[in-house]
Structures are given as C-alpha cells and as structure tokens.
Amino acid sequence: MLVAEHDWGSNGTIFLSRDPTHRMVIIDNVALTNILYSISERIGMPLDNIIIEAKRKSGKHFMDTVLSGIKGVIARNLISARVYQQMSKQVSMLGLGNAEVISYKRQRFLEGLATDAYNAPALSGDICGAFESVERCKADARFEHLENGSIRIQVNRVDRRRPEYQDRFSYRPPPALPGENIFELCPACKAPLELGRQYTFDMDRGLVGEVKTGHRAVLTGVMTLNNLFGELEKELGEEIPRLIMTIERERVKELIAGKEKDLDFTEAGYHRYMKTLQLRGMGNGRNVTIDDGRVVARVDNPYYEPLIAGFLAGFYEVASGAPAAVQWTPANRGYTDVSLGPA
C-alpha cells in the first residue's frame, strides 16, 4: 500500500503517485518532537494551538487536492463516512499511529481514538483539516490524553466566521531539479530494497522504526512540514529557522559522536554522508568543496533548508571539534548552498 501510493524519484524526492507535485519526506519523529519541545521550552509557552492550526490548514489543502473533481463530489455526498475509514488506513501507513472513528455525525462532529500517535496536536490538526475538506465547513479540534496512553480527538463544526487570512496557505514549492540516483528495487513490490533494510513497519499499530537508531520515523508532506515551521516563524519571530537549525545540529552531532566507527571527513566522506538524504526524500547532495577549514555543500531539492543546514553542521562540528558558523541560501531555484566554517 505504501509503495502503491508513493514513488521514489531519482532526484532525492518522494512524491505521491497520483500527484507528483505533492512531495513527502521520511523524518525522524524523535527529531521532530525534539524541535517542537525545545522551541516550547525556550520561549516558555506551549505550541499545541499553533501546531493544530498549522496542520489543520495543510491537512485541508491536501484533502482538497485528493477530493477534487467527481471523486470529491461522490465522497462528500454519498460515502463521506468511508473517507474517514480510508483516512485511518493512511494514518497507519504513514507511521502516524493507529486511529479509529468512535462517533460521527455528518457536518457536525467527528470523534476518534488514536493509539501510538506520533504527536497529539499534529494528528488532531490533520484530522480537523480533513473534516473541513470533506464536510465543507469550518471546525475546531481538541484532544485529551487518556490514562491508557491513547488520545481522544474531538472535531466539532464551528459557525463563527474565520478571518480570510487564517485559511490562506502560503507555501509554494520551488522547482524540482533532476537527478541521477538509481535505487535497487524489490521485484515484488517495487520499493527501494534499502527501505526494507533501514526501516521496520508495523501497520497494525501505525509505527515505522529506523533500524540503526531505534527511533520512530514518520512519512509526512514536505508542504505540511514547511507550513508548520512557517506558522511557528510567523507567530514567534524570524529567529525560528535558525533555532531549528541549531536544535538539529546538536541532535545530529550527538548522534554521530556516539558512533564507534571512524568517519571520513574528506569531500568524499561528505558526499557519502549526504547520500543518506536520498532514500528519505530529503534532497540530493550534489557537490562539496573543502578549502582551508571551510566547507560549502550544495543540496538540490532540500525538504527544509534549516534542517539540511543543521544536518551538515552537526557533521562539520564532529569533524572540526569546534563550533561552526552556519549559513544557507533559500532554495528558490531548487537548491541550497550551505556554508560551514569556524565560528
């Protein structure tokens, strides 16, 4: 089911089979949770409402695309309840947890129960956005942690007017550059064989695990991720992207430093390190130059530039043993240049 829905491109991207413009990425859920928790800790306030709102908007945008044309007319007017059943399967397939509908009344409310949810406010926003798209109404979501570890999610229709700007979806993907990556495919399901070597899948519980680290991973939309971080920046200030880079840099540095094997910090070593981005749909490392202790790396089709910069900065700091000065360029032309040097 996962491979039927997605394609692995030769340019460091993963995209929906039915919509090549909708890009996906496999991200370490520990990293995502760490970023959100660290931002919340540093600013001294919870992020739940911002996360729900960001995911509501991107979830609605995604479902509006899925339910376009005659397919949407049928789903909304004849079999809307089945849409939520199918959505539950999607949640499990993407590693977001296991979700089931407890009660539902057309265009009024939806109540669900989720176990092993990847992130409670994020999943609540996902479901709220889908409800708004299917029911063609505005809605609010709230969640409750239960004693058994599961989460009850309640989505209710709201009739109050919402300012137009609140539903505006600002993310616009940059152009995708071509690539020449070749994956060895499974003869049965046509998935990259490396996917099965690096990840484990428990579809009953909705869990995807990374073999090397033991961390949980999730498959999420690049659009969704950028919108979430964009909402955080809009609400909390323009320093958020650099804060995200710093948090990711520290996580990667700790992860790499804990490895026992020797690492190659030459240009060839950076190339091999960047190659790990491809299977996860995070981008395509193109070239690296090292000159007098300074590193400049180009990554085509980066999923989110500050996270790519943090990914490379962690590697650089382990290599140099010293703090790094980090700069990156926006991927307006489909690529980012990350510059690393002594702080």
Residue frames as qw, qx, qy, qz and C-alpha x, y, z in Angstrom:
[[0.000, 0.886, 0.464, 0.000, 0.00, 0.00, 0.00],
 [0.328, -0.772, 0.097, 0.535, 2.85, 2.37, 0.87],
 [0.346, -0.227, 0.589, 0.694, 4.61, 1.84, -2.45],
 [0.241, 0.573, 0.714, 0.323, 1.37, 1.97, -4.44],
 [0.071, -0.934, -0.326, 0.132, 0.81, 5.47, -3.04],
 [0.201, -0.894, 0.252, 0.310, 4.37, 6.81, -3.38],
 [0.826, 0.483, -0.046, 0.287, 7.27, 6.96, -5.84],
 [0.576, -0.622, 0.178, 0.499, 10.96, 7.43, -5.07],
 [0.500, 0.865, -0.033, -0.036, 12.41, 9.89, -7.56],
 [0.831, 0.193, -0.066, 0.517, 15.95, 9.92, -8.93],
 [0.215, 0.653, -0.097, 0.720, 16.42, 13.48, -7.59],
 [0.221, 0.052, -0.658, 0.718, 16.24, 12.88, -3.83],
 [0.457, -0.089, 0.139, -0.874, 12.47, 13.25, -3.54],
 [0.090, 0.273, 0.956, -0.065, 9.48, 11.07, -2.64],
 [0.325, 0.081, -0.088, -0.938, 6.14, 12.06, -4.16],
 [0.632, 0.233, 0.576, -0.463, 2.55, 10.88, -4.32],
 [0.369, 0.091, 0.814, 0.439, 1.93, 8.57, -7.27],
 [0.220, 0.714, 0.653, 0.125, -1.35, 10.29, -8.09],
 [0.043, 0.992, 0.096, 0.067, 0.05, 13.80, -7.65],
 [0.776, 0.166, -0.131, 0.594, 3.77, 14.31, -8.44],
 [0.078, 0.692, -0.102, 0.710, 3.56, 17.90, -7.16],
 [0.657, -0.662, 0.097, -0.347, 2.84, 16.66, -3.62],
 [0.501, 0.467, -0.661, 0.306, 6.14, 15.73, -2.05],
 [0.826, -0.538, -0.109, -0.129, 6.71, 13.54, 1.01],
 [0.248, 0.635, -0.632, 0.369, 9.64, 13.02, 3.39],
 [0.822, -0.328, -0.452, 0.110, 10.61, 10.35, 5.93],
 [0.015, 0.711, -0.353, 0.608, 11.61, 12.21, 9.08],
 [0.417, -0.047, -0.779, 0.466, 12.87, 11.05, 12.46],
 [0.400, -0.730, -0.422, -0.360, 9.92, 11.61, 14.78],
 [0.645, -0.517, -0.263, 0.498, 12.28, 11.96, 17.73],
 [0.367, 0.030, 0.127, 0.921, 13.91, 14.86, 15.88],
 [0.157, -0.548, -0.424, -0.703, 10.56, 16.48, 15.09],
 [0.583, -0.698, -0.415, -0.020, 9.34, 16.11, 18.67],
 [0.625, -0.326, -0.147, 0.694, 12.67, 17.42, 19.96],
 [0.203, 0.275, 0.216, 0.914, 12.41, 20.53, 17.78],
 [0.350, -0.643, -0.403, -0.550, 8.87, 21.33, 18.90],
 [0.688, -0.606, -0.347, 0.197, 9.61, 20.62, 22.57],
 [0.577, -0.147, -0.072, 0.800, 12.85, 22.64, 22.51],
 [0.034, 0.432, 0.241, 0.869, 11.15, 25.66, 20.93],
 [0.525, -0.680, -0.403, -0.314, 8.37, 25.44, 23.51],
 [0.716, -0.463, -0.270, 0.447, 10.92, 25.25, 26.35],
 [0.465, 0.027, 0.031, 0.884, 12.97, 28.19, 25.06],
 [0.111, -0.423, -0.228, -0.870, 10.03, 30.54, 24.58],
 [0.061, 0.037, 0.714, -0.696, 8.23, 29.36, 27.72],
 [0.605, 0.212, 0.187, -0.744, 4.86, 28.57, 26.19],
 [0.619, 0.135, 0.773, 0.031, 3.08, 25.50, 24.75],
 [0.089, 0.295, -0.552, -0.775, 2.82, 25.18, 20.97],
 [0.338, 0.284, 0.895, -0.062, -0.29, 22.98, 20.82],
 [0.389, 0.741, 0.376, -0.398, -2.63, 25.58, 19.33],
 [0.177, 0.719, -0.440, -0.508, -0.08, 26.72, 16.73],
 [0.157, -0.202, 0.934, 0.248, 0.60, 23.10, 15.73],
 [0.391, 0.461, 0.775, -0.187, -3.11, 22.26, 15.45],
 [0.350, 0.799, 0.118, -0.474, -3.75, 25.35, 13.33],
 [0.079, 0.608, -0.641, -0.462, -0.81, 24.73, 11.00],
 [0.182, -0.029, 0.971, 0.154, -1.74, 21.09, 10.49],
 [0.420, 0.579, 0.594, -0.369, -5.44, 21.97, 10.02],
 [0.346, 0.766, -0.151, -0.520, -4.59, 24.26, 7.11],
 [0.107, 0.474, -0.802, -0.348, -2.18, 21.86, 5.41],
 [0.309, 0.129, 0.936, -0.108, -4.49, 18.89, 6.06],
 [0.476, 0.657, 0.398, -0.429, -7.41, 20.70, 4.42],
 [0.278, 0.714, -0.424, -0.482, -5.23, 21.74, 1.48],
 [0.085, -0.272, 0.940, 0.189, -4.09, 18.14, 0.98],
 [0.356, 0.337, 0.852, -0.185, -7.60, 16.66, 1.17],
 [0.420, 0.712, 0.108, -0.552, -8.99, 19.34, -1.15],
 [0.209, 0.560, -0.676, -0.430, -6.45, 18.13, -3.72],
 [0.155, -0.042, 0.987, 0.007, -7.28, 14.46, -3.14],
 [0.293, 0.517, 0.765, -0.247, -11.04, 15.08, -3.35],
 [0.169, 0.446, -0.231, -0.848, -11.00, 17.26, -6.45],
 [0.335, 0.125, -0.688, -0.632, -13.39, 16.66, -9.34],
 [0.734, -0.192, -0.411, -0.506, -16.02, 13.93, -9.49],
 [0.598, -0.041, -0.727, 0.335, -14.19, 11.87, -6.85],
 [0.056, 0.027, -0.477, 0.877, -14.76, 14.65, -4.32],
 [0.539, -0.132, -0.149, -0.818, -18.43, 15.00, -5.24],
 [0.766, -0.138, -0.600, -0.187, -19.03, 11.29, -4.65],
 [0.487, -0.017, -0.670, 0.559, -17.04, 11.20, -1.43],
 [0.062, -0.051, 0.349, -0.934, -18.74, 14.24, 0.06],
 [0.568, -0.034, -0.075, -0.819, -22.31, 13.40, -0.94],
 [0.853, -0.015, -0.399, -0.338, -22.53, 9.62, -0.91],
 [0.897, -0.131, -0.367, 0.207, -19.79, 7.94, 1.11],
 [0.008, 0.822, -0.331, 0.463, -18.25, 10.53, 3.41],
 [0.769, -0.535, 0.300, -0.178, -18.07, 8.02, 6.30],
 [0.955, 0.135, 0.094, 0.246, -15.89, 5.73, 4.17],
 [0.385, 0.787, -0.230, 0.423, -13.46, 8.58, 3.59],
 [0.384, -0.735, 0.435, -0.351, -12.62, 8.55, 7.29],
 [0.947, -0.160, 0.280, -0.001, -12.17, 4.79, 7.27],
 [0.787, 0.492, -0.017, 0.372, -9.71, 5.14, 4.40],
 [0.057, 0.851, -0.294, 0.432, -8.03, 8.03, 6.20],
 [0.737, -0.565, 0.340, -0.149, -7.45, 5.76, 9.21],
 [0.940, 0.128, 0.178, 0.263, -5.56, 3.36, 6.94],
 [0.465, 0.751, -0.111, 0.456, -3.50, 6.26, 5.61],
 [0.367, -0.826, 0.306, -0.300, -2.60, 7.34, 9.15],
 [0.876, -0.324, 0.353, 0.057, -1.26, 3.84, 9.90],
 [0.834, 0.431, 0.125, 0.321, 0.55, 3.52, 6.59],
 [0.286, 0.820, -0.171, 0.466, 2.45, 6.78, 7.16],
 [0.588, -0.004, -0.581, 0.563, 3.56, 5.73, 10.64],
 [0.154, -0.483, 0.106, -0.856, 1.39, 8.34, 12.37],
 [0.310, -0.090, 0.735, -0.596, -0.26, 5.83, 14.73],
 [0.078, -0.317, -0.918, -0.223, -3.50, 3.86, 14.75],
 [0.260, 0.101, 0.203, -0.939, -6.71, 5.89, 14.55],
 [0.047, -0.373, -0.900, -0.223, -10.34, 4.81, 14.51],
 [0.294, -0.347, -0.149, -0.878, -13.63, 6.69, 14.37],
 [0.014, 0.172, 0.847, -0.503, -15.73, 6.36, 17.54],
 [0.248, 0.693, 0.625, -0.259, -18.66, 8.52, 16.54],
 [0.175, -0.063, 0.402, 0.896, -19.53, 10.76, 13.62],
 [0.315, 0.715, 0.567, -0.261, -22.40, 12.95, 12.51],
 [0.507, 0.450, 0.396, 0.619, -22.32, 14.41, 9.06],
 [0.166, 0.634, 0.088, 0.750, -21.27, 18.07, 9.02],
 [0.532, -0.790, -0.077, -0.295, -21.50, 18.25, 12.82],
 [0.410, -0.729, 0.536, -0.112, -18.70, 16.36, 14.58],
 [0.834, 0.265, -0.480, 0.056, -16.16, 13.56, 14.43],
 [0.554, -0.682, 0.436, -0.194, -14.73, 11.78, 17.45],
 [0.808, 0.368, -0.457, 0.056, -11.73, 9.49, 17.14],
 [0.751, -0.600, 0.273, 0.039, -9.43, 7.41, 19.28],
 [0.594, 0.675, -0.419, 0.125, -5.71, 7.21, 18.46],
 [0.837, -0.485, 0.190, 0.165, -3.06, 4.91, 19.88],
 [0.705, -0.152, 0.305, 0.622, 0.67, 5.35, 19.35],
 [0.314, 0.926, 0.202, 0.057, 0.03, 8.83, 17.91],
 [0.678, 0.279, -0.067, 0.676, 3.18, 10.46, 16.56],
 [0.133, 0.019, -0.241, 0.961, 2.18, 13.84, 18.01],
 [0.075, 0.555, 0.774, -0.296, -1.18, 14.58, 19.63],
 [0.191, 0.708, 0.147, -0.663, -1.75, 18.19, 18.45],
 [0.083, 0.389, -0.641, -0.657, -0.36, 17.43, 14.99],
 [0.007, 0.206, 0.955, 0.212, -2.64, 14.42, 14.47],
 [0.125, 0.642, 0.604, -0.455, -5.60, 16.43, 15.79],
 [0.162, 0.640, -0.166, -0.732, -4.87, 19.15, 13.23],
 [0.008, 0.147, -0.856, -0.496, -4.52, 16.57, 10.43],
 [0.047, 0.418, 0.907, -0.005, -7.96, 15.13, 11.21],
 [0.116, 0.697, 0.358, -0.610, -9.56, 18.56, 11.65],
 [0.116, 0.495, -0.428, -0.747, -8.30, 19.68, 8.23],
 [0.035, -0.068, -0.930, -0.361, -9.63, 16.51, 6.62],
 [0.078, 0.570, 0.759, -0.305, -13.02, 17.04, 8.32],
 [0.139, 0.663, 0.052, -0.733, -13.20, 20.61, 6.99],
 [0.109, 0.315, -0.679, -0.655, -12.42, 19.42, 3.48],
 [0.043, -0.220, -0.958, -0.177, -14.88, 16.52, 3.44],
 [0.015, -0.637, -0.713, 0.294, -17.74, 18.31, 5.21],
 [0.205, 0.539, 0.291, 0.763, -17.19, 21.72, 3.57],
 [0.398, -0.868, -0.207, -0.214, -17.42, 23.55, 6.89],
 [0.144, 0.663, -0.518, 0.520, -15.15, 25.15, 9.46],
 [0.858, -0.380, -0.346, -0.021, -14.14, 23.17, 12.52],
 [0.171, -0.758, 0.533, -0.336, -12.09, 23.21, 15.70],
 [0.830, 0.022, -0.553, 0.075, -10.17, 20.32, 17.22],
 [0.361, -0.687, 0.496, -0.390, -9.19, 19.41, 20.73],
 [0.728, 0.135, -0.670, 0.046, -7.54, 16.34, 22.20],
 [0.630, -0.614, 0.292, -0.375, -7.35, 14.56, 25.53],
 [0.320, 0.392, -0.852, 0.138, -4.69, 12.17, 26.82],
 [0.848, -0.335, -0.178, -0.369, -6.30, 9.08, 28.36],
 [0.595, -0.622, 0.491, -0.133, -4.89, 7.01, 31.20],
 [0.913, 0.047, 0.387, 0.123, -4.11, 4.06, 28.92],
 [0.423, -0.371, 0.450, 0.693, -1.83, 6.23, 26.78],
 [0.322, 0.486, 0.655, 0.480, -4.26, 6.68, 23.89],
 [0.010, -0.198, -0.027, 0.980, -5.65, 10.02, 22.73],
 [0.267, 0.662, 0.696, -0.077, -9.25, 11.05, 22.23],
 [0.144, -0.075, 0.282, 0.946, -9.64, 13.60, 19.44],
 [0.224, 0.685, 0.640, -0.267, -12.82, 15.66, 19.10],
 [0.144, 0.029, 0.382, 0.912, -13.53, 17.71, 15.96],
 [0.162, 0.660, 0.650, -0.342, -16.59, 19.97, 16.02],
 [0.276, 0.614, 0.420, 0.609, -18.12, 22.23, 13.42],
 [0.185, -0.513, -0.293, 0.785, -17.95, 25.93, 14.23],
 [0.312, 0.748, 0.536, 0.236, -20.23, 28.51, 12.62],
 [0.177, -0.872, -0.001, 0.456, -18.33, 31.64, 13.59],
 [0.598, 0.791, -0.083, 0.097, -16.59, 33.50, 10.80],
 [0.761, -0.351, 0.184, 0.513, -12.87, 32.95, 10.48],
 [0.080, 0.832, -0.231, -0.499, -10.70, 35.76, 9.05],
 [0.827, 0.548, -0.078, -0.095, -9.81, 35.02, 5.44],
 [0.253, 0.740, -0.607, 0.144, -6.08, 35.24, 6.11],
 [0.580, -0.401, 0.653, -0.277, -6.34, 32.41, 8.64],
 [0.874, 0.205, 0.435, -0.068, -7.12, 29.92, 5.87],
 [0.481, 0.810, -0.310, -0.125, -4.54, 31.27, 3.47],
 [0.924, -0.167, 0.238, 0.250, -1.97, 28.66, 2.57],
 [0.070, 0.929, -0.260, -0.255, 1.34, 30.35, 1.84],
 [0.545, -0.402, 0.661, 0.324, 3.79, 27.55, 0.99],
 [0.718, 0.641, -0.100, -0.251, 4.79, 27.32, -2.65],
 [0.863, -0.210, 0.342, 0.307, 7.25, 24.56, -3.57],
 [0.014, 0.719, -0.463, -0.517, 10.37, 25.60, -5.51],
 [0.762, 0.449, -0.353, -0.305, 11.09, 23.93, -8.86],
 [0.878, -0.284, 0.382, 0.050, 12.33, 20.34, -8.62],
 [0.186, 0.719, -0.607, -0.282, 15.75, 19.79, -10.18],
 [0.923, 0.182, -0.298, -0.160, 16.52, 16.50, -11.97],
 [0.440, -0.627, 0.638, -0.072, 18.83, 13.85, -10.53],
 [0.627, 0.393, -0.642, -0.200, 20.52, 10.58, -11.46],
 [0.382, -0.339, 0.773, -0.375, 20.08, 8.44, -8.35],
 [0.665, 0.064, -0.643, -0.373, 19.27, 4.79, -9.01],
 [0.576, -0.334, 0.575, -0.475, 17.61, 2.57, -6.41],
 [0.203, 0.076, -0.964, -0.155, 17.71, -1.21, -6.48],
 [0.608, -0.151, 0.011, -0.780, 14.02, -2.20, -6.37],
 [0.490, -0.041, 0.824, -0.282, 12.24, -5.12, -4.77],
 [0.113, 0.006, -0.807, -0.579, 10.98, -7.40, -7.58],
 [0.081, -0.478, -0.871, 0.075, 7.69, -7.98, -5.73],
 [0.056, -0.822, -0.486, 0.292, 6.52, -4.56, -4.53],
 [0.468, 0.658, 0.152, 0.571, 8.92, -2.25, -6.45],
 [0.370, -0.929, 0.030, 0.009, 10.02, -0.40, -3.30],
 [0.298, 0.728, -0.569, 0.240, 13.68, 0.51, -2.92],
 [0.821, -0.121, -0.533, 0.162, 15.32, -2.50, -1.24],
 [0.321, 0.230, -0.469, 0.790, 17.18, -0.13, 1.05],
 [0.475, -0.436, 0.000, -0.765, 13.83, 0.94, 2.51],
 [0.899, -0.287, -0.270, -0.189, 13.34, -2.55, 3.94],
 [0.724, 0.096, -0.434, 0.527, 16.92, -2.66, 5.22],
 [0.181, 0.273, -0.309, 0.893, 16.74, 0.66, 7.03],
 [0.441, -0.198, 0.199, -0.853, 13.15, 0.68, 8.33],
 [0.020, -0.201, -0.973, 0.109, 10.68, -1.67, 10.01],
 [0.378, -0.183, -0.255, -0.871, 6.92, -1.37, 9.52],
 [0.024, 0.275, 0.899, -0.340, 4.10, -2.27, 11.92],
 [0.186, -0.273, -0.436, -0.837, 0.94, -1.35, 10.07],
 [0.449, -0.556, -0.698, -0.039, -1.38, -2.63, 12.81],
 [0.418, -0.645, -0.336, 0.544, -0.02, -0.07, 15.25],
 [0.299, 0.928, 0.125, 0.183, 0.91, 2.54, 12.66],
 [0.482, -0.775, 0.307, 0.272, 4.62, 2.52, 13.54],
 [0.753, 0.581, -0.183, 0.247, 7.68, 2.92, 11.34],
 [0.647, -0.706, 0.192, 0.213, 11.05, 2.34, 13.01],
 [0.417, 0.788, -0.451, 0.035, 14.59, 3.16, 11.94],
 [0.950, -0.058, -0.276, 0.137, 16.79, 0.08, 12.32],
 [0.563, 0.352, -0.375, 0.646, 20.10, 1.80, 13.16],
 [0.042, -0.388, 0.352, -0.851, 18.87, 4.25, 15.79],
 [0.162, -0.357, -0.883, 0.257, 15.73, 2.50, 17.04],
 [0.146, 0.275, 0.199, -0.929, 13.94, 5.82, 16.61],
 [0.442, 0.593, 0.656, -0.151, 10.43, 6.18, 15.29],
 [0.122, -0.122, 0.432, 0.885, 10.04, 7.67, 11.81],
 [0.428, 0.615, 0.536, -0.388, 7.03, 9.18, 10.05],
 [0.329, 0.247, 0.572, 0.710, 6.23, 9.88, 6.41],
 [0.063, 0.759, 0.420, -0.494, 4.83, 13.38, 6.13],
 [0.490, 0.772, 0.294, 0.279, 4.27, 16.02, 3.47],
 [0.497, 0.035, -0.026, 0.867, 7.07, 18.49, 2.74],
 [0.132, -0.571, -0.282, -0.759, 4.33, 21.07, 2.26],
 [0.645, -0.664, -0.354, -0.132, 2.94, 20.20, 5.70],
 [0.725, -0.320, -0.191, 0.580, 6.33, 20.43, 7.38],
 [0.314, 0.226, 0.093, 0.918, 7.18, 23.77, 5.77],
 [0.304, -0.648, -0.320, -0.621, 3.78, 25.16, 6.69],
 [0.713, -0.596, -0.342, 0.140, 4.20, 24.04, 10.31],
 [0.603, -0.234, -0.082, 0.758, 7.60, 25.70, 10.63],
 [0.125, 0.412, 0.267, 0.862, 6.30, 28.72, 8.71],
 [0.458, -0.730, -0.376, -0.340, 3.46, 29.14, 11.20],
 [0.706, -0.510, -0.227, 0.436, 5.94, 28.95, 14.08],
 [0.447, 0.048, 0.090, 0.889, 8.07, 31.63, 12.44],
 [0.102, -0.575, -0.360, -0.727, 5.06, 33.85, 11.78],
 [0.584, -0.716, -0.333, -0.188, 3.79, 33.54, 15.36],
 [0.750, -0.578, -0.063, 0.314, 7.09, 33.51, 17.26],
 [0.098, -0.895, 0.272, 0.341, 9.57, 35.50, 15.17],
 [0.687, 0.660, -0.292, -0.082, 12.10, 35.29, 12.36],
 [0.098, -0.627, 0.760, -0.139, 14.74, 33.68, 14.59],
 [0.869, -0.054, 0.381, -0.312, 12.79, 30.37, 14.49],
 [0.865, 0.460, -0.200, 0.001, 14.56, 28.92, 11.36],
 [0.312, 0.620, -0.621, 0.364, 18.00, 29.44, 12.92],
 [0.531, -0.385, 0.582, -0.481, 16.75, 27.99, 16.19],
 [0.952, 0.151, 0.133, -0.229, 15.51, 24.91, 14.30],
 [0.668, 0.584, -0.425, 0.179, 18.92, 24.61, 12.60],
 [0.054, -0.600, 0.652, -0.460, 20.68, 24.81, 15.97],
 [0.761, -0.205, 0.448, -0.423, 18.46, 22.17, 17.57],
 [0.944, 0.320, -0.024, -0.077, 19.01, 19.79, 14.63],
 [0.426, 0.682, -0.526, 0.276, 22.77, 20.47, 14.63],
 [0.322, -0.509, 0.665, -0.442, 23.05, 19.50, 18.30],
 [0.889, -0.001, 0.329, -0.319, 20.98, 16.34, 17.79],
 [0.846, 0.496, -0.191, 0.035, 22.98, 15.21, 14.75],
 [0.195, 0.698, -0.601, 0.338, 26.30, 15.96, 16.46],
 [0.557, -0.377, 0.617, -0.409, 25.33, 13.85, 19.45],
 [0.936, 0.200, 0.186, -0.222, 24.13, 11.02, 17.21],
 [0.712, 0.604, -0.326, 0.145, 27.31, 10.97, 15.09],
 [0.019, -0.677, 0.625, -0.387, 29.69, 11.36, 18.04],
 [0.735, -0.279, 0.495, -0.369, 28.14, 8.27, 19.63],
 [0.925, 0.347, -0.128, -0.089, 29.20, 6.04, 16.72],
 [0.742, -0.504, 0.364, 0.252, 32.22, 3.87, 17.31],
 [0.774, 0.295, 0.339, 0.446, 33.49, 3.60, 13.73],
 [0.306, -0.373, 0.180, 0.857, 35.87, 6.11, 12.21],
 [0.426, 0.794, 0.394, -0.180, 34.26, 8.70, 9.98],
 [0.550, 0.183, 0.346, 0.738, 35.59, 10.16, 6.76],
 [0.001, 0.835, 0.271, -0.479, 35.56, 13.95, 6.79],
 [0.265, -0.177, 0.516, 0.795, 37.05, 14.41, 3.31],
 [0.428, 0.242, -0.219, -0.843, 34.98, 15.65, 0.38],
 [0.466, -0.002, -0.831, -0.304, 34.21, 12.00, -0.45],
 [0.172, -0.227, -0.842, 0.458, 33.08, 11.47, 3.13],
 [0.269, 0.314, 0.244, -0.877, 30.69, 14.42, 2.93],
 [0.477, 0.158, -0.552, -0.665, 29.30, 13.00, -0.31],
 [0.388, -0.124, -0.913, 0.005, 28.62, 9.64, 1.33],
 [0.014, -0.286, -0.643, 0.710, 27.04, 11.38, 4.31],
 [0.367, 0.295, -0.021, -0.882, 24.73, 13.44, 2.08],
 [0.361, 0.037, -0.817, -0.449, 23.74, 10.32, 0.16],
 [0.077, -0.273, -0.892, 0.353, 21.69, 9.28, 3.22],
 [0.286, 0.322, 0.192, -0.882, 19.27, 12.10, 2.39],
 [0.311, 0.141, -0.634, -0.693, 18.06, 10.46, -0.83],
 [0.258, -0.239, -0.934, -0.069, 16.10, 7.46, 0.45],
 [0.088, -0.503, -0.640, 0.574, 14.27, 9.68, 2.95],
 [0.222, 0.756, 0.502, 0.356, 13.27, 12.17, 0.25],
 [0.352, -0.794, -0.161, 0.469, 15.20, 14.98, 1.96],
 [0.226, 0.901, -0.227, -0.294, 17.16, 16.10, -1.08],
 [0.908, 0.321, 0.051, 0.264, 20.07, 15.30, -3.33],
 [0.435, -0.747, 0.256, 0.433, 23.64, 16.20, -2.32],
 [0.698, 0.714, 0.024, 0.046, 25.35, 17.46, -5.46],
 [0.655, 0.462, -0.296, 0.519, 28.83, 18.73, -4.61],
 [0.607, -0.769, -0.069, 0.190, 31.13, 19.65, -1.74],
 [0.530, 0.616, -0.275, 0.513, 34.26, 21.80, -1.61],
 [0.683, -0.670, -0.122, 0.262, 36.63, 21.99, 1.36],
 [0.506, 0.600, -0.113, 0.609, 39.14, 24.82, 1.46],
 [0.198, 0.376, -0.453, 0.784, 41.21, 25.93, 4.45],
 [0.028, -0.161, -0.796, 0.582, 38.80, 24.51, 7.01],
 [0.450, 0.296, 0.161, -0.827, 35.69, 25.85, 5.30],
 [0.269, 0.194, 0.925, 0.188, 33.03, 23.65, 3.70],
 [0.452, 0.297, -0.057, -0.839, 30.47, 24.61, 1.06],
 [0.249, 0.136, 0.954, 0.095, 27.88, 21.97, 0.15],
 [0.434, 0.099, -0.263, -0.856, 25.10, 22.15, -2.41],
 [0.271, 0.204, 0.922, -0.186, 21.92, 20.14, -1.89],
 [0.269, -0.105, -0.525, -0.801, 19.31, 20.02, -4.65],
 [0.581, -0.386, -0.530, -0.482, 15.62, 19.79, -3.73],
 [0.145, 0.096, -0.746, 0.643, 16.09, 20.30, 0.04],
 [0.300, -0.566, -0.757, -0.127, 12.96, 19.49, 2.03],
 [0.296, -0.938, -0.177, -0.046, 13.60, 22.33, 4.51],
 [0.495, 0.681, -0.305, 0.444, 16.77, 24.40, 4.31],
 [0.299, -0.717, 0.455, -0.434, 17.42, 25.00, 8.06],
 [0.903, -0.249, 0.323, -0.136, 17.16, 21.26, 8.76],
 [0.857, 0.431, -0.069, 0.276, 19.57, 20.49, 5.89],
 [0.186, 0.775, -0.372, 0.476, 21.96, 23.10, 7.31],
 [0.603, -0.573, 0.429, -0.351, 21.69, 21.53, 10.79],
 [0.990, 0.077, 0.121, 0.007, 22.26, 18.07, 9.31],
 [0.706, 0.532, -0.185, 0.429, 25.54, 19.23, 7.72],
 [0.083, -0.788, 0.349, -0.500, 26.61, 21.46, 10.62],
 [0.828, -0.455, 0.270, -0.186, 26.45, 18.55, 13.08],
 [0.937, 0.209, 0.046, 0.276, 28.78, 16.53, 10.84],
 [0.396, 0.730, -0.200, 0.519, 31.14, 19.51, 10.47],
 [0.373, -0.762, 0.327, -0.417, 31.36, 20.12, 14.23],
 [0.940, -0.257, 0.223, 0.037, 32.23, 16.47, 14.91],
 [0.805, 0.427, -0.002, 0.413, 34.93, 16.73, 12.22],
 [0.258, 0.715, -0.202, 0.618, 36.39, 20.03, 13.44],
 [0.565, -0.321, -0.596, 0.471, 35.79, 19.57, 17.15],
 [0.126, -0.209, -0.203, 0.948, 34.74, 23.19, 17.36],
 [0.336, 0.655, 0.498, -0.458, 31.55, 25.30, 16.97],
 [0.401, 0.265, 0.591, 0.648, 30.57, 26.18, 13.42],
 [0.235, 0.443, 0.033, -0.864, 29.39, 29.35, 11.76],
 [0.361, 0.315, 0.859, 0.180, 26.48, 28.24, 9.56],
 [0.317, 0.447, -0.067, -0.834, 24.86, 29.99, 6.61],
 [0.408, 0.262, 0.844, 0.227, 22.46, 28.73, 3.96],
 [0.169, 0.120, -0.321, -0.924, 20.66, 30.10, 0.93],
 [0.648, 0.278, 0.424, -0.568, 16.91, 29.81, 0.25],
 [0.427, 0.028, 0.839, 0.335, 16.07, 27.12, -2.31],
 [0.440, 0.617, 0.144, -0.637, 14.22, 29.48, -4.65],
 [0.471, 0.559, -0.541, -0.416, 15.99, 27.91, -7.64],
 [0.942, 0.022, -0.273, -0.196, 15.62, 24.36, -6.38],
 [0.791, 0.053, -0.426, 0.436, 18.84, 24.10, -4.36],
 [0.403, -0.912, 0.058, -0.054, 20.51, 25.42, -1.22],
 [0.594, 0.462, -0.451, 0.480, 24.18, 26.18, -0.62],
 [0.695, -0.711, -0.107, 0.014, 25.24, 25.52, 2.97],
 [0.412, 0.661, -0.409, 0.476, 28.45, 27.26, 4.12],
 [0.807, -0.570, -0.137, 0.070, 30.28, 25.99, 7.20],
 [0.485, 0.559, -0.375, 0.559, 33.35, 27.44, 8.88],
 [0.446, -0.169, -0.609, 0.633, 34.91, 28.13, 12.27],
 [0.204, -0.869, -0.446, -0.066, 32.63, 30.23, 14.47]]
